């Protein structure tokens, strides 16, 4: 097993924090709310927009990281 394969396996284990959060939280109602208000458009280069739920999850991760760093 290579170091890269080990690192990927270690980061994606079922017991990881993010995997636990993903199984605990029901994202469907949150997705429905975000989908109502998130306006999707195309960039000038025609790239597909990011999913609103993905952006929300990234925001939560960023807030958690900032909170831990400020303690």
PyMOL Python script that loads the backbone (N, CA, C, O; Angstrom):
from pymol import cmd

cmd.read_pdbstr("""\
ATOM      1  N   UNK A   1       0.849  -1.173   0.000  1.00  0.00           N
ATOM      2  CA  UNK A   1       0.000   0.000   0.000  1.00  0.00           C
ATOM      3  C   UNK A   1       0.895   1.237   0.000  1.00  0.00           C
ATOM      4  O   UNK A   1       1.837   1.334   0.786  1.00  0.00           O
ATOM      5  N   UNK A   2       0.593   2.161  -0.875  1.00  0.00           N
ATOM      6  CA  UNK A   2       1.400   3.377  -0.966  1.00  0.00           C
ATOM      7  C   UNK A   2       0.989   4.365   0.128  1.00  0.00           C
ATOM      8  O   UNK A   2      -0.061   4.220   0.754  1.00  0.00           O
ATOM      9  N   UNK A   3       1.834   5.362   0.341  1.00  0.00           N
ATOM     10  CA  UNK A   3       1.512   6.387   1.328  1.00  0.00           C
ATOM     11  C   UNK A   3       0.257   7.150   0.926  1.00  0.00           C
ATOM     12  O   UNK A   3      -0.560   7.493   1.781  1.00  0.00           O
ATOM     13  N   UNK A   4       0.095   7.418  -0.366  1.00  0.00           N
ATOM     14  CA  UNK A   4      -1.089   8.137  -0.839  1.00  0.00           C
ATOM     15  C   UNK A   4      -2.352   7.318  -0.604  1.00  0.00           C
ATOM     16  O   UNK A   4      -3.365   7.857  -0.157  1.00  0.00           O
ATOM     17  N   UNK A   5      -2.304   6.026  -0.898  1.00  0.00           N
ATOM     18  CA  UNK A   5      -3.472   5.165  -0.684  1.00  0.00           C
ATOM     19  C   UNK A   5      -3.814   5.088   0.800  1.00  0.00           C
ATOM     20  O   UNK A   5      -4.986   5.118   1.178  1.00  0.00           O
ATOM     21  N   UNK A   6      -2.788   4.988   1.634  1.00  0.00           N
ATOM     22  CA  UNK A   6      -3.020   4.961   3.081  1.00  0.00           C
ATOM     23  C   UNK A   6      -3.664   6.261   3.553  1.00  0.00           C
ATOM     24  O   UNK A   6      -4.596   6.239   4.357  1.00  0.00           O
ATOM     25  N   UNK A   7      -3.170   7.387   3.054  1.00  0.00           N
ATOM     26  CA  UNK A   7      -3.699   8.685   3.460  1.00  0.00           C
ATOM     27  C   UNK A   7      -5.156   8.843   3.035  1.00  0.00           C
ATOM     28  O   UNK A   7      -5.975   9.348   3.804  1.00  0.00           O
ATOM     29  N   UNK A   8      -5.483   8.417   1.823  1.00  0.00           N
ATOM     30  CA  UNK A   8      -6.868   8.492   1.346  1.00  0.00           C
ATOM     31  C   UNK A   8      -7.761   7.607   2.202  1.00  0.00           C
ATOM     32  O   UNK A   8      -8.856   8.018   2.587  1.00  0.00           O
ATOM     33  N   UNK A   9      -7.306   6.402   2.500  1.00  0.00           N
ATOM     34  CA  UNK A   9      -8.093   5.486   3.332  1.00  0.00           C
ATOM     35  C   UNK A   9      -8.297   6.058   4.730  1.00  0.00           C
ATOM     36  O   UNK A   9      -9.390   5.977   5.290  1.00  0.00           O
ATOM     37  N   UNK A  10      -7.248   6.631   5.281  1.00  0.00           N
ATOM     38  CA  UNK A  10      -7.332   7.198   6.629  1.00  0.00           C
ATOM     39  C   UNK A  10      -8.322   8.362   6.671  1.00  0.00           C
ATOM     40  O   UNK A  10      -9.063   8.513   7.643  1.00  0.00           O
ATOM     41  N   UNK A  11      -8.334   9.172   5.632  1.00  0.00           N
ATOM     42  CA  UNK A  11      -9.211  10.342   5.608  1.00  0.00           C
ATOM     43  C   UNK A  11     -10.664  10.000   5.321  1.00  0.00           C
ATOM     44  O   UNK A  11     -11.552  10.796   5.623  1.00  0.00           O
ATOM     45  N   UNK A  12     -10.923   8.838   4.748  1.00  0.00           N
ATOM     46  CA  UNK A  12     -12.290   8.502   4.355  1.00  0.00           C
ATOM     47  C   UNK A  12     -12.878   7.353   5.160  1.00  0.00           C
ATOM     48  O   UNK A  12     -13.857   6.741   4.732  1.00  0.00           O
ATOM     49  N   UNK A  13     -12.318   7.058   6.282  1.00  0.00           N
ATOM     50  CA  UNK A  13     -12.858   5.991   7.126  1.00  0.00           C
ATOM     51  C   UNK A  13     -14.257   6.358   7.597  1.00  0.00           C
ATOM     52  O   UNK A  13     -14.597   7.533   7.733  1.00  0.00           O
ATOM     53  N   UNK A  14     -15.069   5.318   7.846  1.00  0.00           N
ATOM     54  CA  UNK A  14     -16.443   5.534   8.308  1.00  0.00           C
ATOM     55  C   UNK A  14     -16.477   6.253   9.657  1.00  0.00           C
ATOM     56  O   UNK A  14     -17.441   6.959   9.954  1.00  0.00           O
ATOM     57  N   UNK A  15     -15.472   6.088  10.447  1.00  0.00           N
ATOM     58  CA  UNK A  15     -15.460   6.709  11.760  1.00  0.00           C
ATOM     59  C   UNK A  15     -15.016   8.154  11.757  1.00  0.00           C
ATOM     60  O   UNK A  15     -14.972   8.784  12.813  1.00  0.00           O
ATOM     61  N   UNK A  16     -14.687   8.693  10.603  1.00  0.00           N
ATOM     62  CA  UNK A  16     -14.215  10.068  10.570  1.00  0.00           C
ATOM     63  C   UNK A  16     -15.346  11.023  10.931  1.00  0.00           C
ATOM     64  O   UNK A  16     -16.524  10.699  10.778  1.00  0.00           O
ATOM     65  N   UNK A  17     -14.979  12.173  11.399  1.00  0.00           N
ATOM     66  CA  UNK A  17     -15.955  13.165  11.840  1.00  0.00           C
ATOM     67  C   UNK A  17     -16.935  13.521  10.733  1.00  0.00           C
ATOM     68  O   UNK A  17     -18.144  13.559  10.965  1.00  0.00           O
ATOM     69  N   UNK A  18     -16.430  13.781   9.537  1.00  0.00           N
ATOM     70  CA  UNK A  18     -17.303  14.212   8.442  1.00  0.00           C
ATOM     71  C   UNK A  18     -18.243  13.100   7.992  1.00  0.00           C
ATOM     72  O   UNK A  18     -19.380  13.375   7.608  1.00  0.00           O
ATOM     73  N   UNK A  19     -17.795  11.863   8.031  1.00  0.00           N
ATOM     74  CA  UNK A  19     -18.671  10.743   7.682  1.00  0.00           C
ATOM     75  C   UNK A  19     -19.773  10.594   8.724  1.00  0.00           C
ATOM     76  O   UNK A  19     -20.917  10.292   8.383  1.00  0.00           O
ATOM     77  N   UNK A  20     -19.432  10.803   9.984  1.00  0.00           N
ATOM     78  CA  UNK A  20     -20.438  10.725  11.042  1.00  0.00           C
ATOM     79  C   UNK A  20     -21.471  11.836  10.900  1.00  0.00           C
ATOM     80  O   UNK A  20     -22.669  11.596  11.046  1.00  0.00           O
ATOM     81  N   UNK A  21     -21.013  13.038  10.618  1.00  0.00           N
ATOM     82  CA  UNK A  21     -21.936  14.160  10.426  1.00  0.00           C
ATOM     83  C   UNK A  21     -22.848  13.893   9.241  1.00  0.00           C
ATOM     84  O   UNK A  21     -24.044  14.177   9.297  1.00  0.00           O
ATOM     85  N   UNK A  22     -22.292  13.352   8.179  1.00  0.00           N
ATOM     86  CA  UNK A  22     -23.076  13.089   6.976  1.00  0.00           C
ATOM     87  C   UNK A  22     -24.165  12.054   7.228  1.00  0.00           C
ATOM     88  O   UNK A  22     -25.234  12.127   6.622  1.00  0.00           O
ATOM     89  N   UNK A  23     -23.913  11.096   8.109  1.00  0.00           N
ATOM     90  CA  UNK A  23     -24.937  10.092   8.402  1.00  0.00           C
ATOM     91  C   UNK A  23     -25.947  10.581   9.438  1.00  0.00           C
ATOM     92  O   UNK A  23     -27.094  10.134   9.434  1.00  0.00           O
ATOM     93  N   UNK A  24     -25.546  11.481  10.314  1.00  0.00           N
ATOM     94  CA  UNK A  24     -26.446  11.970  11.361  1.00  0.00           C
ATOM     95  C   UNK A  24     -27.438  13.002  10.825  1.00  0.00           C
ATOM     96  O   UNK A  24     -28.618  12.965  11.172  1.00  0.00           O
ATOM     97  N   UNK A  25     -26.969  13.911   9.991  1.00  0.00           N
ATOM     98  CA  UNK A  25     -27.814  15.012   9.512  1.00  0.00           C
ATOM     99  C   UNK A  25     -28.584  14.574   8.278  1.00  0.00           C
ATOM    100  O   UNK A  25     -28.017  14.010   7.342  1.00  0.00           O
ATOM    101  N   UNK A  26     -29.885  14.842   8.292  1.00  0.00           N
ATOM    102  CA  UNK A  26     -30.724  14.609   7.118  1.00  0.00           C
ATOM    103  C   UNK A  26     -30.627  15.861   6.245  1.00  0.00           C
ATOM    104  O   UNK A  26     -31.206  16.895   6.576  1.00  0.00           O
ATOM    105  N   UNK A  27     -29.905  15.770   5.145  1.00  0.00           N
ATOM    106  CA  UNK A  27     -29.624  16.927   4.305  1.00  0.00           C
ATOM    107  C   UNK A  27     -30.773  17.293   3.371  1.00  0.00           C
ATOM    108  O   UNK A  27     -30.756  18.376   2.786  1.00  0.00           O
ATOM    109  N   UNK A  28     -31.776  16.417   3.213  1.00  0.00           N
ATOM    110  CA  UNK A  28     -32.859  16.677   2.254  1.00  0.00           C
ATOM    111  C   UNK A  28     -33.637  17.955   2.558  1.00  0.00           C
ATOM    112  O   UNK A  28     -33.849  18.749   1.642  1.00  0.00           O
ATOM    113  N   UNK A  29     -34.076  18.197   3.805  1.00  0.00           N
ATOM    114  CA  UNK A  29     -34.789  19.455   4.064  1.00  0.00           C
ATOM    115  C   UNK A  29     -33.906  20.687   3.882  1.00  0.00           C
ATOM    116  O   UNK A  29     -34.367  21.726   3.409  1.00  0.00           O
ATOM    117  N   UNK A  30     -32.651  20.566   4.257  1.00  0.00           N
ATOM    118  CA  UNK A  30     -31.720  21.685   4.088  1.00  0.00           C
ATOM    119  C   UNK A  30     -31.502  21.947   2.608  1.00  0.00           C
ATOM    120  O   UNK A  30     -31.475  23.099   2.177  1.00  0.00           O
ATOM    121  N   UNK A  31     -31.344  20.874   1.820  1.00  0.00           N
ATOM    122  CA  UNK A  31     -31.170  21.022   0.375  1.00  0.00           C
ATOM    123  C   UNK A  31     -32.382  21.706  -0.250  1.00  0.00           C
ATOM    124  O   UNK A  31     -32.231  22.552  -1.132  1.00  0.00           O
ATOM    125  N   UNK A  32     -33.588  21.343   0.205  1.00  0.00           N
ATOM    126  CA  UNK A  32     -34.806  21.942  -0.354  1.00  0.00           C
ATOM    127  C   UNK A  32     -34.841  23.447  -0.106  1.00  0.00           C
ATOM    128  O   UNK A  32     -35.217  24.211  -0.994  1.00  0.00           O
ATOM    129  N   UNK A  33     -34.455  23.873   1.083  1.00  0.00           N
ATOM    130  CA  UNK A  33     -34.438  25.305   1.404  1.00  0.00           C
ATOM    131  C   UNK A  33     -33.381  26.026   0.580  1.00  0.00           C
ATOM    132  O   UNK A  33     -33.644  27.086   0.012  1.00  0.00           O
ATOM    133  N   UNK A  34     -32.200  25.455   0.516  1.00  0.00           N
ATOM    134  CA  UNK A  34     -31.117  26.080  -0.244  1.00  0.00           C
ATOM    135  C   UNK A  34     -31.468  26.146  -1.720  1.00  0.00           C
ATOM    136  O   UNK A  34     -31.212  27.154  -2.378  1.00  0.00           O
ATOM    137  N   UNK A  35     -32.051  25.081  -2.241  1.00  0.00           N
ATOM    138  CA  UNK A  35     -32.378  25.020  -3.665  1.00  0.00           C
ATOM    139  C   UNK A  35     -33.418  26.075  -4.054  1.00  0.00           C
ATOM    140  O   UNK A  35     -33.411  26.560  -5.185  1.00  0.00           O
ATOM    141  N   UNK A  36     -34.304  26.431  -3.132  1.00  0.00           N
ATOM    142  CA  UNK A  36     -35.304  27.465  -3.408  1.00  0.00           C
ATOM    143  C   UNK A  36     -34.662  28.830  -3.592  1.00  0.00           C
ATOM    144  O   UNK A  36     -35.128  29.629  -4.404  1.00  0.00           O
ATOM    145  N   UNK A  37     -33.603  29.103  -2.852  1.00  0.00           N
ATOM    146  CA  UNK A  37     -33.031  30.444  -2.812  1.00  0.00           C
ATOM    147  C   UNK A  37     -31.721  30.601  -3.582  1.00  0.00           C
ATOM    148  O   UNK A  37     -31.295  31.724  -3.855  1.00  0.00           O
ATOM    149  N   UNK A  38     -31.097  29.517  -3.925  1.00  0.00           N
ATOM    150  CA  UNK A  38     -29.796  29.576  -4.605  1.00  0.00           C
ATOM    151  C   UNK A  38     -30.027  29.671  -6.105  1.00  0.00           C
ATOM    152  O   UNK A  38     -30.530  28.737  -6.729  1.00  0.00           O
ATOM    153  N   UNK A  39     -29.656  30.805  -6.673  1.00  0.00           N
ATOM    154  CA  UNK A  39     -29.832  31.000  -8.106  1.00  0.00           C
ATOM    155  C   UNK A  39     -28.605  30.476  -8.832  1.00  0.00           C
ATOM    156  O   UNK A  39     -27.480  30.923  -8.608  1.00  0.00           O
ATOM    157  N   UNK A  40     -28.857  29.523  -9.700  1.00  0.00           N
ATOM    158  CA  UNK A  40     -27.763  28.920 -10.444  1.00  0.00           C
ATOM    159  C   UNK A  40     -27.668  29.592 -11.807  1.00  0.00           C
ATOM    160  O   UNK A  40     -28.675  29.788 -12.487  1.00  0.00           O
ATOM    161  N   UNK A  41     -26.488  29.928 -12.182  1.00  0.00           N
ATOM    162  CA  UNK A  41     -26.239  30.509 -13.486  1.00  0.00           C
ATOM    163  C   UNK A  41     -24.959  29.936 -14.045  1.00  0.00           C
ATOM    164  O   UNK A  41     -24.296  29.127 -13.396  1.00  0.00           O
ATOM    165  N   UNK A  42     -24.619  30.343 -15.221  1.00  0.00           N
ATOM    166  CA  UNK A  42     -23.373  29.889 -15.836  1.00  0.00           C
ATOM    167  C   UNK A  42     -22.344  31.000 -15.778  1.00  0.00           C
ATOM    168  O   UNK A  42     -22.676  32.180 -15.886  1.00  0.00           O
ATOM    169  N   UNK A  43     -21.117  30.616 -15.610  1.00  0.00           N
ATOM    170  CA  UNK A  43     -20.051  31.595 -15.643  1.00  0.00           C
ATOM    171  C   UNK A  43     -19.789  31.990 -17.090  1.00  0.00           C
ATOM    172  O   UNK A  43     -20.349  31.398 -18.013  1.00  0.00           O
ATOM    173  N   UNK A  44     -18.955  32.969 -17.280  1.00  0.00           N
ATOM    174  CA  UNK A  44     -18.647  33.432 -18.630  1.00  0.00           C
ATOM    175  C   UNK A  44     -18.014  32.323 -19.463  1.00  0.00           C
ATOM    176  O   UNK A  44     -18.155  32.304 -20.686  1.00  0.00           O
ATOM    177  N   UNK A  45     -17.323  31.405 -18.808  1.00  0.00           N
ATOM    178  CA  UNK A  45     -16.676  30.316 -19.542  1.00  0.00           C
ATOM    179  C   UNK A  45     -17.594  29.111 -19.710  1.00  0.00           C
ATOM    180  O   UNK A  45     -17.198  28.118 -20.321  1.00  0.00           O
ATOM    181  N   UNK A  46     -18.818  29.182 -19.177  1.00  0.00           N
ATOM    182  CA  UNK A  46     -19.773  28.097 -19.346  1.00  0.00           C
ATOM    183  C   UNK A  46     -19.636  26.969 -18.351  1.00  0.00           C
ATOM    184  O   UNK A  46     -20.206  25.896 -18.547  1.00  0.00           O
ATOM    185  N   UNK A  47     -18.892  27.194 -17.289  1.00  0.00           N
ATOM    186  CA  UNK A  47     -18.726  26.158 -16.265  1.00  0.00           C
ATOM    187  C   UNK A  47     -20.028  25.959 -15.497  1.00  0.00           C
ATOM    188  O   UNK A  47     -20.786  26.905 -15.285  1.00  0.00           O
ATOM    189  N   UNK A  48     -20.277  24.724 -15.085  1.00  0.00           N
ATOM    190  CA  UNK A  48     -21.459  24.440 -14.277  1.00  0.00           C
ATOM    191  C   UNK A  48     -21.269  25.040 -12.884  1.00  0.00           C
ATOM    192  O   UNK A  48     -20.155  25.054 -12.361  1.00  0.00           O
ATOM    193  N   UNK A  49     -22.356  25.537 -12.281  1.00  0.00           N
ATOM    194  CA  UNK A  49     -22.223  26.119 -10.939  1.00  0.00           C
ATOM    195  C   UNK A  49     -22.041  25.031  -9.886  1.00  0.00           C
ATOM    196  O   UNK A  49     -22.400  23.871 -10.091  1.00  0.00           O
ATOM    197  N   UNK A  50     -21.475  25.436  -8.761  1.00  0.00           N
ATOM    198  CA  UNK A  50     -21.358  24.515  -7.636  1.00  0.00           C
ATOM    199  C   UNK A  50     -22.743  24.256  -7.060  1.00  0.00           C
ATOM    200  O   UNK A  50     -23.619  25.119  -7.114  1.00  0.00           O
ATOM    201  N   UNK A  51     -22.930  23.078  -6.515  1.00  0.00           N
ATOM    202  CA  UNK A  51     -24.176  22.721  -5.862  1.00  0.00           C
ATOM    203  C   UNK A  51     -24.328  23.551  -4.589  1.00  0.00           C
ATOM    204  O   UNK A  51     -23.360  23.733  -3.850  1.00  0.00           O
ATOM    205  N   UNK A  52     -25.524  24.050  -4.329  1.00  0.00           N
ATOM    206  CA  UNK A  52     -25.772  24.883  -3.156  1.00  0.00           C
ATOM    207  C   UNK A  52     -25.498  24.164  -1.849  1.00  0.00           C
ATOM    208  O   UNK A  52     -24.971  24.759  -0.909  1.00  0.00           O
ATOM    209  N   UNK A  53     -25.852  22.888  -1.782  1.00  0.00           N
ATOM    210  CA  UNK A  53     -25.604  22.117  -0.563  1.00  0.00           C
ATOM    211  C   UNK A  53     -24.108  21.938  -0.325  1.00  0.00           C
ATOM    212  O   UNK A  53     -23.650  21.984   0.817  1.00  0.00           O
ATOM    213  N   UNK A  54     -23.355  21.736  -1.383  1.00  0.00           N
ATOM    214  CA  UNK A  54     -21.901  21.622  -1.256  1.00  0.00           C
ATOM    215  C   UNK A  54     -21.313  22.918  -0.697  1.00  0.00           C
ATOM    216  O   UNK A  54     -20.457  22.879   0.186  1.00  0.00           O
ATOM    217  N   UNK A  55     -21.766  24.056  -1.204  1.00  0.00           N
ATOM    218  CA  UNK A  55     -21.278  25.340  -0.701  1.00  0.00           C
ATOM    219  C   UNK A  55     -21.645  25.529   0.772  1.00  0.00           C
ATOM    220  O   UNK A  55     -20.854  26.065   1.547  1.00  0.00           O
ATOM    221  N   UNK A  56     -22.844  25.089   1.153  1.00  0.00           N
ATOM    222  CA  UNK A  56     -23.277  25.185   2.549  1.00  0.00           C
ATOM    223  C   UNK A  56     -22.385  24.336   3.451  1.00  0.00           C
ATOM    224  O   UNK A  56     -21.979  24.781   4.525  1.00  0.00           O
ATOM    225  N   UNK A  57     -22.083  23.123   3.017  1.00  0.00           N
ATOM    226  CA  UNK A  57     -21.214  22.246   3.804  1.00  0.00           C
ATOM    227  C   UNK A  57     -19.815  22.845   3.930  1.00  0.00           C
ATOM    228  O   UNK A  57     -19.192  22.755   4.988  1.00  0.00           O
ATOM    229  N   UNK A  58     -19.327  23.451   2.861  1.00  0.00           N
ATOM    230  CA  UNK A  58     -18.014  24.092   2.909  1.00  0.00           C
ATOM    231  C   UNK A  58     -18.024  25.258   3.894  1.00  0.00           C
ATOM    232  O   UNK A  58     -17.048  25.478   4.610  1.00  0.00           O
ATOM    233  N   UNK A  59     -19.126  26.001   3.928  1.00  0.00           N
ATOM    234  CA  UNK A  59     -19.263  27.101   4.875  1.00  0.00           C
ATOM    235  C   UNK A  59     -19.225  26.587   6.310  1.00  0.00           C
ATOM    236  O   UNK A  59     -18.556  27.171   7.163  1.00  0.00           O
ATOM    237  N   UNK A  60     -19.939  25.500   6.577  1.00  0.00           N
ATOM    238  CA  UNK A  60     -19.932  24.925   7.925  1.00  0.00           C
ATOM    239  C   UNK A  60     -18.536  24.464   8.335  1.00  0.00           C
ATOM    240  O   UNK A  60     -18.115  24.684   9.471  1.00  0.00           O
ATOM    241  N   UNK A  61     -17.827  23.833   7.420  1.00  0.00           N
ATOM    242  CA  UNK A  61     -16.464  23.381   7.716  1.00  0.00           C
ATOM    243  C   UNK A  61     -15.567  24.577   8.008  1.00  0.00           C
ATOM    244  O   UNK A  61     -14.771  24.548   8.946  1.00  0.00           O
ATOM    245  N   UNK A  62     -15.699  25.628   7.203  1.00  0.00           N
ATOM    246  CA  UNK A  62     -14.898  26.834   7.411  1.00  0.00           C
ATOM    247  C   UNK A  62     -15.195  27.502   8.740  1.00  0.00           C
ATOM    248  O   UNK A  62     -14.287  27.976   9.422  1.00  0.00           O
ATOM    249  N   UNK A  63     -16.477  27.540   9.108  1.00  0.00           N
ATOM    250  CA  UNK A  63     -16.856  28.142  10.389  1.00  0.00           C
ATOM    251  C   UNK A  63     -16.300  27.322  11.546  1.00  0.00           C
ATOM    252  O   UNK A  63     -15.823  27.885  12.532  1.00  0.00           O
ATOM    253  N   UNK A  64     -16.358  26.000  11.434  1.00  0.00           N
ATOM    254  CA  UNK A  64     -15.821  25.142  12.486  1.00  0.00           C
ATOM    255  C   UNK A  64     -14.325  25.294  12.638  1.00  0.00           C
ATOM    256  O   UNK A  64     -13.805  25.326  13.753  1.00  0.00           O
ATOM    257  N   UNK A  65     -13.640  25.387  11.524  1.00  0.00           N
ATOM    258  CA  UNK A  65     -12.188  25.559  11.551  1.00  0.00           C
ATOM    259  C   UNK A  65     -11.817  26.898  12.172  1.00  0.00           C
ATOM    260  O   UNK A  65     -10.894  26.973  12.983  1.00  0.00           O
ATOM    261  N   UNK A  66     -12.531  27.952  11.797  1.00  0.00           N
ATOM    262  CA  UNK A  66     -12.263  29.279  12.346  1.00  0.00           C
ATOM    263  C   UNK A  66     -12.538  29.310  13.841  1.00  0.00           C
ATOM    264  O   UNK A  66     -11.782  29.913  14.603  1.00  0.00           O
ATOM    265  N   UNK A  67     -13.617  28.662  14.261  1.00  0.00           N
ATOM    266  CA  UNK A  67     -13.960  28.634  15.683  1.00  0.00           C
ATOM    267  C   UNK A  67     -12.880  27.917  16.487  1.00  0.00           C
ATOM    268  O   UNK A  67     -12.482  28.385  17.554  1.00  0.00           O
ATOM    269  N   UNK A  68     -12.409  26.785  15.978  1.00  0.00           N
ATOM    270  CA  UNK A  68     -11.369  26.032  16.694  1.00  0.00           C
ATOM    271  C   UNK A  68     -10.076  26.827  16.764  1.00  0.00           C
ATOM    272  O   UNK A  68      -9.362  26.763  17.766  1.00  0.00           O
ATOM    273  N   UNK A  69      -9.767  27.576  15.713  1.00  0.00           N
ATOM    274  CA  UNK A  69      -8.519  28.331  15.697  1.00  0.00           C
ATOM    275  C   UNK A  69      -8.579  29.523  16.644  1.00  0.00           C
ATOM    276  O   UNK A  69      -7.545  29.953  17.155  1.00  0.00           O
ATOM    277  N   UNK A  70      -9.775  30.065  16.886  1.00  0.00           N
ATOM    278  CA  UNK A  70      -9.884  31.242  17.736  1.00  0.00           C
ATOM    279  C   UNK A  70      -9.922  30.894  19.218  1.00  0.00           C
ATOM    280  O   UNK A  70      -9.859  31.790  20.060  1.00  0.00           O
ATOM    281  N   UNK A  71     -10.023  29.627  19.549  1.00  0.00           N
ATOM    282  CA  UNK A  71     -10.094  29.218  20.955  1.00  0.00           C
ATOM    283  C   UNK A  71      -8.749  29.203  21.589  1.00  0.00           C
ATOM    284  O   UNK A  71      -8.628  28.881  22.771  1.00  0.00           O
TER     285      UNK A  71
END
""", "prot")
cmd.dss("prot")
cmd.show_as("cartoon", "prot")
cmd.util.cbc("prot")
cmd.orient("prot")
